[in-house]
Amino acid sequence: MDNKNKFASVARVAAPGILSTAKELRVVFEMLAMASFRSRLDNIQTGDGHPIVVAPSFMTGDGGTAALRAFLRRSGFAAYGWDQGRNTGLREQVYLDFESHIKDLAARYGRKVSLVGWSLGGVYARTMANKNPDIIRQVITLGSPIHIPDMSGVTGPVLKLYEMLNPGAMTDPMLGWGDCWRDTPKVPSTAIYSEGDGIVDWSFCVDKTLNVDTENLRVPGSHVGLTHNPAVMYAIADRLAQREGQWRPFDLSGFRGRVYGRTPAPVAVKEGLLNVGA
């Protein structure tokens, strides 16, 4: 079965409604909060200088992750953009160029690279992690639709824009690599998501199979604001600051338990529908 027919057969799932999408306006307050908490954020974690690559969401480029990367650099990490221009969708050649970029950094630093992927950028990050686990230290996704093989979990206008910008996208070879982003990563991983996400249904953004090096971490906030949200930035720095080979799940004790939450592995995906346990 070719990719077009294969993915056309996937059951479509209702995307977040208009009210949920309108909640994305919270990004304004998240950006203001980021500015207000900057001094506190900058004193939270100290990185070890290892390279981090941040992949952007659909229709954004490295400018969309600049604030997050600047924060990571101030926190002691060598943070880089993905260097592939605007992310207009899943393309094999874009992935191959992204992969070369990461391999170059790994060789330059002589160290494994950590990946942070926002939304569709997380699909690229997970694919890279599962194809090249020997050079990836850990992977963190932010509201990434890791359990949809097509764009069915995205709101209508975004889906139409995706299709308009990507003629022939449903036949691109990368769509045949679904297991590379759906499978639980072979490296430590954190899937960060918000139940208030107004762009991607949060149930598509969590791992359905967890192991000792995998977690689903719930945060408050919008989808658009995930790279500017102080709670997300704190969690990312905390995850990245762990020593290589000593990864542990995010600590939910104390005040953290009031802000964050952890979702256990959902039940199996059947016929393209993700059923999340209570």
Secondary structure, DSSP 8 states (H G I E B T S, - for coil): --HHHHHHTS-------HHHHHGGGGHHHHHHHHHHTHHHHTTT------EEEEE--TT--GGGGHHHHHHHHHTT-EEEE--S-S--S--HHHHHHHHHHHHHHHHHHTS-EEEEEETHHHHHHHHHHHH-GGGEEEEEEES--TT-SSSTTB-HHHHHHHHHH-TTGGG-GGGGGHHHHHS--SS-EEEEE-TT-SSB-GGGSS-SS--TTEEEEE--S-STTTTT-HHHHHHHHHHHTS-TT--------TTHHHH-EE------EETTEE----
